[in-house]
Amino acid sequence: MAVHHSDIELALKLADAAGAAIRPYFRRDMGLEMKADKSPVTLADREAEAAMRRILEAERSGDGIHGEEYGVKDGVTGRQWVLDPIDGTRSFTVGRPIFGTLIALVENGWPVLGIIDQPIGRERWLGVTGRPTLFNGQPARTRACAALEGATIATTSPHLFDDDDVPHYMALVAAISGNSPRQGPVYGGDCYNYGLLASGHIDMVCEAGLQLHDFAALVPVVEGAGGRMCDWNGDPLTADSAGHVLAIGDPARTEEVLEALRNVPHQHDHDHGHHDHG
């Protein structure tokens, strides 16, 4: 099924509604609570998702909805709107404007439309399968990366990796930093890193433990800007992916990145590494 102009208009309307719900709470009393999994949630998260769901119920009642805060509503069309009202709630709660609202349209498990919206800086990336990614209405392009060594890599936090994943991530960082350990990764940023990669400011992002609402919107944005998104085995990201996510601005570096992830010094680490996650 093709992505229609009306789908894009609806996605932009959702982003506008989420931003309007979020902005009044930024750097103000936001009703912070901790969820059962110890992750933060605020009134802004809940109100932004509720606003988007109201629009979808009114305009696309047959489509499914998968939202971080209010769960899954089954649809009848094979289409699902995947919503993360604030990706990077921790950044939001400390007043860092590098969180984002993520909106994806997934068809039969495949992300076909994605928005990364930063409502404070009013920065918006729009990706649609088969079209060039737009940043605030202008084409966005990833940058060329001539070599793995010296590339710029970002991840939200090394503390988010499972013990099995850490050696693989560190092996990739070692391959990138080469003989200059001071040139380490960029930390923090959540979805904002993927927008920066799409606009040619970062070379790669490596993360694990992501849910569908964390990565679905990123795929069309990065790939429409000329980059590559895959899991740690090099496979495409779908609704069935386990949450090991790579974004590579220059697809020519893909095999080197995958090789570096596998290049863990001890064989027993490799046996218990990312291949178990499939």
N, C-alpha and C positions, 0 to 999 in steps of 0.2 A: 504494500500500500504506500502510496506517495504521501509526502508531507504537503499539505495544502496551505495556501496563503491564510486561510481562516485559522489553521492550527498555530501558525506563527503569531498572528494577531492575538489569539487567545493566550498564548504563552507570555507575550509581552504584557498583556493585561494582568495576568497572575503576578508577574514580577512587580508591576506598579503597585498592586494591592498589598503585596508583602512588604514592600519598602515603606509604604504609607503607615503600615502597622508597626514597623520596627523603629523608625526614626524617633518617635517621641520618647522611647525608652533608653536611647543610647546615652551613656554617661549620666543616667538618672536612676531613680528607684525602679528596678526592673522585676522585683518579686522573685529573686533567685531561689531556686530549690535544687536539691540533689535527687536524681532518679535512683531507682533500685540498683542500677549498674554503676552508681557513683559519678555519672556524668551530669553536668549542670543543665538546667532548663529554666527559662524565664518566661514571663508574661509575653514578651515579644515573640519568642518561638511559637507559643500556643496561639496567640492572636493572628500572627502572620499565616500560619497553616490554616486556621479556621477561615480566614478571609479568602484564601485560595480555594479551599474546598467549597465554600458557598458559591463561588463563581462556576466551578466545575459542575456542581449539582444542578445549577440553573441552565448551563449551556451545553453540557456533555454528560447527561445523566447516565448514558449507557456505557461510558468508559470507566475502567477501573481506576482506583486511586491507591497509591502506596505512599503514605506519609510517615515521617519519623515520629511525630507526636501522637497522631490519632489512628495509626495502623492502616490496615488494608481493607478496601472495599472492592469486592469482585465486580467486574464489568461483563458485558456481553459482546464487545466489539473486537476483542483481541488487542485493544489498545489500553495502556495504563499510564496515568500521569504520576510521575515519581517526584515527591516533594521533600526537600529538606529546608525548612523555613530559615534556619540559621545554621549553616555549616561553619563551625568555628565558634561555638557558643562561649568557649573559654576566652577567646580573644574579645568577643563582644562584652563579656562581663567585666573585663579590665580596661575597657575603653579603647581597644585597638581596632581601627577601621579596616581590618584585613579579613573579616569574615565574609560570608556571602550567602545569598539565597540561591538554592539549586532547584531547577525545574527541568524535568526531562519528560519527553514522550517516548514510551517504549512500545514497540509493536512486536508481538509474538516473541518477547524476550530480548529484542535488539533495540538499543537506544538510537532513535532517528532524529531527535531534536533535543537540544540542550541550551539552557541559559545559566550563566554565572552572573549574578547581579550583586554589586557592592552598593548598598543603598545610601551610605554616608558620602562616599566620594562620587556617587552617581556614575559608576563605571559598570558597563554591561557588555558581556560577551554573548553572542548568539551563534550557535552552531546548528546547521541543518544538513543531514546527509546529502551529499552531491552538490553542495553549495559552499562558497567560500565563507569562512567565519567572519563575523562582523564584530568590531569593538566600537561601541557608541556610533554605529552606523557606517563605519569605515572598515575596509578589509584588514584583517589581522593576519600576520604571517609569522611562523616560527623562524628561528635563525639557523644558518648553517653551523655545524660543529665539526671542525676538521679532525679532531682527535678526542678520545675519551679522556686522556690525561689533561687536566686543566679545565675541564668542563664545569659548569655551575650546576650543582645538584641541590634540590630542596626536599625536605620532608617536614611534616608537622612537628613530630617529636620522636626521638629514639625510644622514649619510654612506652610508646604505643606498640612496639614490636614484641611478639612472643619470643621466648628464649630461643626457640628453634630458628626464628627468622633473623635474629641479630647477627650471627656470623656471616650470613649471606649479604645483608645490608652493609656490614663493615667491610666485606671484601670488595663490594662495589665502590664504597667510599675510598678505599685504599687504591684501587685502580685509577680513580679520578684524581686523587690528590698527589699520586706519584711520590716525588721526593719533597713535596712542600706541605707537610701536615698542617701548617697554619691556614692553608686554603681549604677550610672545612666546609661542611654543608651549610645551607641557609635553613634555619629552624623557625617554626611557626608558620602560619599562613593558610593551612587547610586548603579549601578550594581556590583561594586567591592565587596560590602558586601556579595552578594550571592555567589560569587566565594570563598570568605573566609569561608563562612558557608559550602560550598561543600568540602572544604579542612580541615574542623574540627577546625576552629579558632573562630567561632561565633556560638551561639546556635540557634538564631532566628532573623528574619527580619520582620518588620511589616510596611506596607506602604499603602497609599490610593491615589486615583487620578491618577493611572498609566494608560497609553495607551497601546494598543497591542504591539507597538514597544518597550515599556519599559519592558514588562514581558514575552513575548513569548519565547525568548531564554533562560530565566532563568529556565523554567520548566524542560526541559530535563537534564540540568546541575545539578540542585539540586536533582532531583529524581533519576538520575543515580548514584549519590553519596550516596544514601541511605536515603535522606531526603524526606520531604513532602512539596508540594506546593498546596495551596488552597486559596479560598477567605475567607472573615471573617465569612462566614456561614459554612465553611468546604467543600464547593463544588469545584470540579476541575476547573482549569483555562483554558478557551477556548477563541476563538475570540469574543465571546459574553459576556465575563466577564466585570463587571462594573469598575474594577480597584482597588478593595480592595484586597491587596495581603499579604499573610503570607507565609514565608518560615520557616520550622521547621526542624532543623537538626536531631533530634531524634523523629520519628513519634509517639513514646509512649507518648509524651507530648502533642499531638494534642488536645485531649479533654479538658485538663486543660487550654490550651491557649485560645481555643474558649470560654470556660466558663468564664475565666477572662475578655475577651473582652465584654462579655454580662453583667458582674457584675458591672454595673454602679449604683452608690448610689441612684439616683432619678429615679422613674419610668418614668417620662415624658421624660427624656433623652433617656431612652431605646426605648420609642415609636417612637422617631424621629431619631433613630440610624441607624445602618448599614443595618437593614432589609429592610428599604425603598429603599436601593440601589440594593437590590436583587442580 
